Amino acid sequence: MRKLHLYLLSFILCLVGLGLAYYKVNVIGLPLTASEQAQVWNIEARVSFRAKPDSAIKVTLPLLFNPAGYSILDEDFVSADYGLAIEQDNTGRIARWAKRRAEGKQLLFYRVVLFENGETVQKQEAAPVYPKPPEYPEDLAPVIRSVLDKARQQSADTVSFAQRVIEQLNTAVSVPDLKLLMKHVSRTRNLAKSLNWILAGARIPSRVVRGLRLQDNKEYTDLEHFLQVYDGEQWRTLNIKDGREGLPADFIIWQIDDDRTFSIEGASESGIQYSVGRTLQETVNIAGFRSAEKGSHLMEFSLYSLPVHTQNVYKVLLMVPLGALVVVFMRNIIGIRTFGTFMPILIALAFRETELFWGLLLFSLIVGLGMLLRAYVEQLKLLLVPRLAAVLTMVVLLMAGVSVIMHKLGFEMGLSVALFPMVIMTMTIERMSLTWEEAGPAEAFKQVSGSLLVAVMGYLAMNIGEFQYMFFVFPELLLVVLAAILLLGRYSGYRLMELWRFRAFARNKP
């Protein structure tokens, strides 16, 4: 019954630990390795103009709003002494800069960082209202009716109808009857808006979308325009230059059917430039935003929410259970004897700072000198507590002396001897001395060698960068470590060292 309880508890611990880790990886997007990076796009809108004397400045700039397939990771505005107001509604967002007086050349910046969220399914939108045919000018009405009639004869549905209209307007240069219409389009300087206006004559719902192509190290002087028509079920996107359906794969929609366009009042020589660049960013930094975007507050309670200096402490502390697992395995399964239970772990932690070679050398030096001094103290016949206190004092003096001497000799790693836990060093010297007296020097060296071997194994395990990252980002994996320790704690079979020790009996067994 106790075994069943233990197995059930271990299974639950593993299930909870691995389940939380799976959720963080597949839902929040935390990476399994520290070096994993994600591609992000940096977009900058640079507004430049020259202020008119004694004129108030008003700048209106449409902002990126809910781009399909992407999420806004960060955005900021650089606007010097200008007042800034952000307006948002269901159709989009705009930034309004204002300043009562300005002189000379002026620059305003809007920067946004995007990352691809993998959501390709577009949100369902309500069906649009079918437009009423506009009242066209008398000189343009016959031309537009002719375009619509021809498109109706050569099409089978709403999309193909719009494609035929686009084709006619793009070949209007060679058609004399359409020259008057194209002069009107040229005056408006917006082919997409003109197409929207013409298609309204056939009561076809359409709208203009503006956006940018996400290409590294590209600059644009204006947003690119596409036309969307409603086919009765969904919006279909058409290229206004050739009528081809669909958006480019690298295109991001900045604005949909909004008359609030970029404008400046009280200035001259105005212009806007969009710059696009691609960079890499640590996936861990993106995961927090994705967590909040999905409505999960798990990342708010992660170790990343702690101050940086506290995070550094826990990066070390979270490795201690892994070192404890190594000690349990080496003692219960392998059968290596050590001085104390946690002494190898603490020595392994010191090795993380001193490096392995120097750590072993300094540890052996301090313990060896301490053994000599402890043998002298033994002649004084002190009680246990005073003897330990005396050994502790001598260990501190030895550590200080070794640091000074090695520093003078030019070995700066000798300064790291202060990182060794002095109390553990004192107890190691005391227990090694007692073992020497009771079981002989061979047994004493065997146990201290076992302690160092386990400390080295713990150091190697705790010094693996992938483990350090995973236990810090996924501390719930310590539940799996706990389950392993509980299972090893019930092991009562032969240890490997015992099998080796009694191998002769196994060979002579009839």
C-alpha positions as CSV (number, residue, x, y, z in Angstrom):
1,M,0.0,0.0,0.0
2,R,2.9,2.4,0.8
3,K,4.5,1.5,-2.5
4,L,1.3,2.3,-4.3
5,H,1.0,5.6,-2.5
6,L,4.6,6.5,-3.4
7,Y,4.2,5.5,-7.1
8,L,0.9,7.5,-7.3
9,L,2.5,10.6,-5.7
10,S,5.5,10.4,-8.1
11,F,3.2,10.0,-11.1
12,I,1.2,13.1,-10.0
13,L,4.3,15.1,-9.5
14,C,5.7,14.2,-12.9
15,L,2.3,14.9,-14.5
16,V,2.0,18.4,-12.9
17,G,5.6,19.3,-13.7
18,L,5.6,18.1,-17.3
19,G,2.1,19.5,-17.9
20,L,3.0,23.0,-16.8
21,A,6.2,22.9,-18.9
22,Y,4.2,21.6,-21.9
23,Y,1.7,24.5,-21.5
24,K,4.5,27.1,-21.3
25,V,6.1,25.7,-24.5
26,N,3.1,25.1,-26.7
27,V,0.7,27.9,-25.5
28,I,2.8,30.7,-24.2
29,G,5.7,30.0,-26.6
30,L,8.6,29.7,-24.1
31,P,11.6,28.1,-25.9
32,L,13.3,24.9,-24.7
33,T,16.8,26.4,-25.2
34,A,18.3,29.6,-24.1
35,S,19.7,30.5,-27.5
36,E,16.4,30.2,-29.3
37,Q,15.5,33.4,-31.0
38,A,12.5,34.6,-33.0
39,Q,12.3,37.0,-36.0
40,V,10.7,40.3,-35.3
41,W,10.1,43.3,-37.7
42,N,10.9,46.9,-36.8
43,I,8.8,49.4,-38.7
44,E,9.5,53.1,-38.5
45,A,7.3,55.9,-39.9
46,R,9.4,59.1,-40.2
47,V,7.5,62.3,-40.7
48,S,9.4,65.4,-41.8
49,F,8.3,68.9,-42.6
50,R,9.2,72.5,-42.3
51,A,7.1,74.6,-40.0
52,K,5.5,77.8,-41.3
53,P,6.2,81.0,-39.3
54,D,3.5,81.8,-36.7
55,S,1.4,78.7,-37.6
56,A,0.1,76.0,-35.4
57,I,1.2,72.5,-36.3
58,K,-1.2,69.6,-36.6
59,V,-0.1,66.2,-37.8
60,T,-2.3,63.2,-38.3
61,L,-0.8,59.8,-38.8
62,P,-2.8,56.5,-39.1
63,L,-1.3,53.8,-36.8
64,L,-1.0,50.1,-37.2
65,F,-4.1,48.3,-35.8
66,N,-4.6,44.6,-35.2
67,P,-2.5,43.3,-38.2
68,A,-3.6,39.9,-39.3
69,G,-1.1,37.2,-38.5
70,Y,1.1,39.5,-36.4
71,S,1.1,41.0,-32.9
72,I,2.4,44.3,-31.7
73,L,5.3,43.6,-29.3
74,D,6.2,47.2,-28.6
75,E,5.7,50.7,-30.0
76,D,6.9,54.1,-29.1
77,F,6.7,57.7,-30.4
78,V,9.5,60.3,-30.6
79,S,7.9,63.7,-30.8
80,A,10.1,66.1,-28.9
81,D,7.9,68.9,-27.4
82,Y,4.8,68.1,-29.4
83,G,1.5,67.1,-27.7
84,L,0.4,63.6,-28.6
85,A,-3.1,62.1,-28.5
86,I,-4.0,58.6,-29.6
87,E,-7.5,58.0,-30.9
88,Q,-9.0,54.5,-31.5
89,D,-12.2,53.1,-32.6
90,N,-13.4,49.9,-34.4
91,T,-11.9,51.0,-37.7
92,G,-8.4,51.9,-36.6
93,R,-6.1,54.1,-34.7
94,I,-4.6,57.5,-35.4
95,A,-1.9,59.6,-33.7
96,R,-2.4,63.4,-33.5
97,W,0.6,65.6,-32.8
98,A,0.1,69.3,-32.1
99,K,2.3,72.3,-31.3
100,R,1.4,76.0,-31.1
101,R,4.7,77.2,-32.6
102,A,7.6,75.6,-34.3
103,E,10.6,76.7,-36.3
104,G,12.6,75.2,-39.1
105,K,12.9,71.5,-40.0
106,Q,10.8,69.1,-37.8
107,L,11.0,65.4,-37.4
108,L,8.4,63.0,-35.8
109,F,8.8,59.2,-35.4
110,Y,6.5,56.3,-34.9
111,R,8.2,53.0,-34.3
112,V,6.5,49.6,-33.9
113,V,7.9,46.1,-33.3
114,L,6.0,43.1,-34.7
115,F,6.3,39.4,-34.4
116,E,4.4,36.7,-36.3
117,N,1.9,35.0,-34.0
118,G,1.0,32.1,-36.4
119,E,-2.7,33.0,-36.4
120,T,-3.7,32.8,-40.1
121,V,-7.5,32.5,-39.5
122,Q,-9.1,35.9,-40.1
123,K,-11.8,37.1,-37.8
124,Q,-15.3,37.0,-39.1
125,E,-16.7,40.4,-40.0
126,A,-20.3,41.5,-40.3
127,A,-21.7,41.8,-43.8
128,P,-21.3,45.3,-45.2
129,V,-24.1,47.6,-46.3
130,Y,-24.6,47.5,-50.0
131,P,-23.8,51.0,-51.4
132,K,-26.2,53.2,-53.3
133,P,-25.0,54.2,-56.8
134,P,-23.3,57.6,-56.6
135,E,-24.3,60.5,-58.7
136,Y,-21.5,60.6,-61.2
137,P,-20.7,63.9,-63.1
138,E,-22.5,64.3,-66.4
139,D,-19.4,64.0,-68.5
140,L,-18.2,60.8,-66.7
141,A,-21.5,59.0,-66.2
142,P,-21.7,57.5,-69.8
143,V,-18.0,56.4,-69.6
144,I,-18.5,54.7,-66.2
145,R,-21.7,53.0,-67.3
146,S,-19.8,51.7,-70.4
147,V,-17.1,50.3,-68.2
148,L,-19.6,48.6,-65.9
149,D,-21.6,47.1,-68.8
150,K,-18.5,45.7,-70.4
151,A,-17.4,44.2,-67.1
152,R,-20.8,42.6,-66.5
153,Q,-20.7,40.9,-70.0
154,Q,-17.3,39.5,-69.4
155,S,-17.7,38.3,-65.8
156,A,-19.5,35.6,-63.9
157,D,-19.4,36.8,-60.3
158,T,-18.5,39.8,-58.1
159,V,-14.8,39.1,-58.0
160,S,-14.4,38.6,-61.8
161,F,-16.6,41.7,-62.3
162,A,-14.2,43.8,-60.2
163,Q,-11.2,42.3,-62.1
164,R,-12.6,43.3,-65.4
165,V,-13.1,46.9,-64.2
166,I,-9.5,47.0,-62.9
167,E,-8.2,45.6,-66.3
168,Q,-10.1,48.3,-68.2
169,L,-8.7,51.2,-66.1
170,N,-5.2,49.9,-66.3
171,T,-5.4,49.7,-70.1
172,A,-7.3,53.0,-70.5
173,V,-4.3,54.7,-72.1
174,S,-5.0,52.8,-75.3
175,V,-8.7,53.4,-75.2
176,P,-9.8,56.9,-76.3
177,D,-13.2,56.7,-74.6
178,L,-11.6,56.2,-71.2
179,K,-9.1,59.1,-71.3
180,L,-11.6,61.5,-69.7
181,L,-12.2,59.0,-66.8
182,M,-8.4,58.5,-66.4
183,K,-7.9,62.3,-66.1
184,H,-10.3,62.3,-63.2
185,V,-8.4,59.4,-61.6
186,S,-5.1,61.2,-62.1
187,R,-6.5,64.3,-60.4
188,T,-7.5,62.2,-57.3
189,R,-4.1,60.5,-57.3
190,N,-5.8,57.4,-55.9
191,L,-6.6,54.5,-58.2
192,A,-7.9,52.3,-55.4
193,K,-10.4,55.0,-54.2
194,S,-11.5,55.6,-57.8
195,L,-12.2,51.8,-58.2
196,N,-14.2,51.9,-55.0
197,W,-16.2,54.8,-56.4
198,I,-16.8,53.1,-59.8
199,L,-17.8,49.7,-58.3
200,A,-20.4,51.5,-56.1
201,G,-22.2,52.2,-59.4
202,A,-22.8,48.4,-59.6
203,R,-23.8,48.3,-55.9
204,I,-20.7,46.1,-55.2
205,P,-19.4,46.6,-51.6
206,S,-15.7,47.4,-51.8
207,R,-13.0,49.0,-49.6
208,V,-9.4,50.1,-49.8
209,V,-6.7,48.5,-47.7
210,R,-3.3,50.1,-47.2
211,G,-0.1,48.4,-46.0
212,L,3.6,47.6,-46.4
213,R,5.6,44.7,-47.6
214,L,7.8,43.2,-44.9
215,Q,11.1,43.1,-46.7
216,D,14.4,43.7,-44.8
217,N,16.1,47.0,-45.3
218,K,13.3,48.5,-47.4
219,E,12.1,52.1,-47.4
220,Y,8.7,53.3,-48.8
221,T,7.4,56.8,-49.4
222,D,3.8,55.7,-49.1
223,L,1.6,52.8,-48.1
224,E,0.7,50.3,-50.9
225,H,-3.0,50.1,-51.8
226,F,-5.1,47.1,-52.5
227,L,-8.9,46.7,-53.2
228,Q,-11.2,44.4,-51.3
229,V,-14.6,43.4,-52.7
230,Y,-17.3,41.5,-50.8
231,D,-18.6,38.4,-52.7
232,G,-21.5,37.8,-50.4
233,E,-19.6,35.7,-47.9
234,Q,-16.2,37.2,-47.3
235,W,-13.9,40.0,-48.4
236,R,-11.6,39.2,-51.4
237,T,-8.5,41.1,-52.0
238,L,-7.5,42.3,-55.5
239,N,-4.3,44.0,-56.8
240,I,-5.3,47.3,-58.3
241,K,-2.6,47.0,-61.0
242,D,-3.5,43.7,-62.6
243,G,-6.6,42.4,-60.8
244,R,-4.8,39.4,-59.4
245,E,-6.4,38.0,-56.3
246,G,-4.7,37.8,-52.9
247,L,-2.2,39.7,-50.8
248,P,1.5,39.1,-51.1
249,A,2.8,36.7,-48.5
250,D,5.0,39.4,-46.9
251,F,2.3,42.1,-46.8
252,I,0.9,43.6,-43.6
253,I,-2.3,45.6,-43.6
254,W,-1.8,49.0,-41.9
255,Q,-5.2,50.5,-42.5
256,I,-8.6,49.4,-43.8
257,D,-11.1,51.7,-45.5
258,D,-10.4,54.7,-43.3
259,D,-10.6,58.3,-44.7
260,R,-8.2,59.5,-42.0
261,T,-5.0,59.6,-43.9
262,F,-1.6,61.2,-43.2
263,S,-1.9,65.0,-43.2
264,I,-0.1,68.0,-41.9
265,E,-1.4,71.5,-41.2
266,G,0.8,74.6,-40.8
267,A,3.8,73.2,-42.6
268,S,5.5,72.9,-46.0
269,E,7.9,70.5,-47.6
270,S,6.2,67.7,-45.8
271,G,6.7,64.0,-46.4
272,I,6.6,60.6,-44.8
273,Q,9.0,57.7,-45.1
274,Y,8.4,54.1,-43.9
275,S,11.4,51.9,-43.1
276,V,11.3,48.2,-42.5
277,G,14.0,46.1,-40.9
278,R,14.3,42.5,-39.6
279,T,16.0,41.6,-36.4
280,L,16.2,38.6,-34.0
281,Q,15.0,38.8,-30.4
282,E,15.1,36.3,-27.5
283,T,11.9,34.2,-27.6
284,V,11.7,34.5,-23.8
285,N,11.1,38.2,-24.1
286,I,8.2,37.6,-26.5
287,A,6.6,34.9,-24.4
288,G,5.4,37.4,-21.7
289,F,3.5,39.4,-24.3
290,R,2.0,36.3,-25.8
291,S,0.9,35.1,-22.4
292,A,-0.9,38.4,-21.7
293,E,-2.4,38.4,-25.2
294,K,-3.9,35.0,-24.6
295,G,-5.3,36.1,-21.2
296,S,-2.9,34.0,-19.2
297,H,-1.3,35.5,-16.1
298,L,1.2,32.6,-15.6
299,M,4.2,34.7,-16.7
300,E,3.3,37.4,-14.2
301,F,4.2,34.9,-11.5
302,S,7.4,33.6,-13.1
303,L,10.9,34.1,-11.8
304,Y,11.3,36.7,-14.5
305,S,9.1,39.0,-12.5
306,L,11.7,39.2,-9.7
307,P,14.4,41.9,-9.6
308,V,17.5,41.0,-11.6
309,H,19.8,40.4,-8.6
310,T,17.2,38.0,-7.1
311,Q,16.9,36.2,-10.4
312,N,20.7,35.6,-10.3
313,V,20.4,34.1,-6.8
314,Y,17.7,31.7,-7.9
315,K,19.6,30.6,-11.0
316,V,22.0,29.1,-8.5
317,L,19.6,27.8,-5.9
318,L,17.4,26.0,-8.4
319,M,20.3,23.8,-9.3
320,V,20.8,22.5,-5.8
321,P,17.9,19.9,-6.1
322,L,19.6,18.6,-9.2
323,G,22.9,18.2,-7.2
324,A,20.9,16.5,-4.5
325,L,19.6,14.0,-7.1
326,V,23.1,13.3,-8.1
327,V,24.1,12.6,-4.5
328,V,21.1,10.3,-4.0
329,F,22.0,8.4,-7.1
330,M,25.7,8.1,-6.3
331,R,25.0,6.9,-2.8
332,N,21.9,4.7,-3.1
333,I,22.5,3.2,-6.6
334,I,26.3,3.4,-7.1
335,G,27.2,3.0,-3.4
336,I,29.8,5.7,-3.1
337,R,30.4,6.8,0.5
338,T,30.8,10.5,1.3
339,F,31.3,12.8,4.3
340,G,27.8,14.0,5.0
341,T,24.8,14.3,2.7
342,F,25.0,17.9,1.5
343,M,28.8,18.5,1.7
344,P,29.3,17.4,-2.0
345,I,26.6,19.7,-3.2
346,L,28.0,22.8,-1.4
347,I,31.5,22.0,-2.6
348,A,30.1,21.6,-6.1
349,L,28.5,25.0,-5.9
350,A,31.9,26.4,-4.9
351,F,33.4,24.7,-7.9
352,R,31.0,26.7,-10.1
353,E,32.9,29.9,-9.1
354,T,36.5,28.6,-8.7
355,E,36.5,26.3,-11.8
356,L,37.0,22.6,-11.4
357,F,40.8,22.3,-11.4
358,W,41.4,25.2,-9.0
359,G,38.5,24.1,-6.8
360,L,40.0,20.6,-6.4
361,L,43.4,22.0,-5.7
362,L,42.3,24.5,-3.2
363,F,40.0,22.1,-1.4
364,S,42.8,19.5,-1.1
365,L,45.2,22.1,0.2
366,I,42.8,23.5,2.9
367,V,41.8,20.1,4.0
368,G,45.4,18.8,4.1
369,L,46.6,21.7,6.2
370,G,43.5,21.6,8.3
371,M,44.2,17.9,9.1
372,L,47.7,18.8,10.4
373,L,46.4,21.6,12.6
374,R,43.5,19.4,13.8
375,A,46.0,16.7,14.8
376,Y,47.9,19.3,16.9
377,V,44.6,20.5,18.6
378,E,43.8,16.9,19.4
379,Q,46.8,16.8,21.7
380,L,45.1,19.5,23.8
381,K,42.2,17.2,24.7
382,L,39.5,19.8,24.2
383,L,35.8,19.1,24.3
384,L,33.8,18.7,21.1
385,V,32.4,22.2,20.7
386,P,35.6,24.1,21.6
387,R,37.5,21.8,19.3
388,L,35.2,22.5,16.4
389,A,35.4,26.2,17.1
390,A,39.2,26.1,17.1
391,V,39.3,24.2,13.9
392,L,36.8,26.6,12.3
393,T,39.1,29.5,13.3
394,M,42.1,27.8,11.9
395,V,40.2,27.1,8.6
396,V,39.4,30.8,8.2
397,L,43.0,31.7,8.9
398,L,44.2,29.1,6.4
399,M,41.7,30.4,3.7
400,A,42.9,34.0,4.3
401,G,46.6,33.0,4.2
402,V,46.2,30.9,1.0
403,S,44.4,33.9,-0.7
404,V,47.2,36.3,0.2
405,I,50.1,34.0,-0.7
406,M,48.6,32.9,-4.1
407,H,47.8,36.5,-4.9
408,K,51.4,37.5,-4.3
409,L,52.5,34.6,-6.5
410,G,50.2,35.9,-9.3
411,F,47.6,33.1,-9.1
412,E,44.4,35.2,-8.9
413,M,42.2,32.1,-8.7
414,G,43.5,31.6,-5.1
415,L,41.1,34.5,-4.2
416,S,38.2,32.2,-4.9
417,V,39.1,30.0,-1.9
418,A,36.8,32.4,0.2
419,L,33.8,30.9,-1.7
420,F,34.2,27.5,0.0
421,P,31.7,27.0,2.8
422,M,33.9,27.3,5.9
423,V,31.6,25.3,8.2
424,I,31.4,22.4,5.7
425,M,35.2,22.5,5.4
426,T,35.5,22.4,9.2
427,M,33.1,19.4,9.5
428,T,34.9,17.6,6.7
429,I,38.3,18.0,8.5
430,E,36.7,16.8,11.8
431,R,35.0,13.8,10.3
432,M,38.0,12.8,8.3
433,S,40.2,13.0,11.4
434,L,37.8,10.8,13.3
435,T,37.6,8.3,10.5
436,W,41.4,8.3,10.3
437,E,41.6,7.5,14.0
438,E,38.8,4.8,14.0
439,A,39.1,3.1,10.6
440,G,42.6,4.1,9.4
441,P,43.9,6.4,6.7
442,A,42.8,4.2,3.8
443,E,39.1,4.5,4.8
444,A,39.5,8.2,5.4
445,F,41.0,8.8,2.0
446,K,38.4,6.6,0.4
447,Q,35.5,8.6,1.9
448,V,37.1,12.0,1.0
449,S,37.8,10.7,-2.5
450,G,34.1,9.6,-2.8
451,S,33.0,13.0,-1.6
452,L,35.1,14.8,-4.2
453,L,33.9,12.4,-6.9
454,V,30.3,13.1,-6.1
455,A,31.1,16.8,-5.9
456,V,32.6,16.7,-9.3
457,M,29.6,14.8,-10.7
458,G,27.3,17.4,-9.1
459,Y,29.4,20.2,-10.5
460,L,29.2,18.7,-14.1
461,A,25.5,18.3,-13.8
462,M,24.8,21.7,-12.3
463,N,27.1,23.4,-14.8
464,I,25.2,22.3,-17.9
465,G,23.8,25.5,-19.4
466,E,20.7,23.8,-20.8
467,F,19.8,22.6,-17.3
468,Q,20.4,26.0,-15.7
469,Y,18.1,27.6,-18.3
470,M,15.3,25.0,-18.1
471,F,15.1,24.9,-14.3
472,F,14.9,28.7,-14.2
473,V,12.3,29.1,-16.9
474,F,10.5,25.9,-16.0
475,P,10.9,25.6,-12.2
476,E,8.0,23.1,-12.2
477,L,10.5,20.5,-13.6
478,L,11.8,20.3,-10.0
479,L,8.7,18.3,-9.3
480,V,10.0,15.7,-11.7
481,V,13.3,15.8,-9.8
482,L,11.4,15.4,-6.5
483,A,9.6,12.4,-8.0
484,A,12.9,10.8,-9.0
485,I,14.3,11.4,-5.5
486,L,11.3,9.8,-3.9
487,L,11.5,6.7,-6.1
488,L,15.3,6.3,-5.5
489,G,14.5,6.7,-1.8
490,R,12.6,3.4,-1.8
491,Y,15.4,1.5,-3.5
492,S,16.8,-1.2,-1.1
493,G,18.6,-3.5,-3.5
494,Y,22.3,-4.1,-4.0
495,R,24.4,-1.1,-4.9
496,L,26.8,-1.4,-7.8
497,M,29.8,-1.1,-5.5
498,E,28.5,-4.0,-3.5
499,L,28.0,-6.1,-6.6
500,W,31.6,-5.4,-7.5
501,R,32.8,-6.1,-3.9
502,F,31.1,-9.5,-3.8
503,R,31.8,-10.5,-7.4
504,A,33.9,-13.5,-6.2
505,F,30.8,-15.0,-4.5
506,A,28.8,-14.6,-7.7
507,R,31.4,-16.4,-9.7
508,N,31.7,-19.3,-7.2
509,K,27.9,-19.7,-6.8
510,P,26.9,-23.2,-7.8
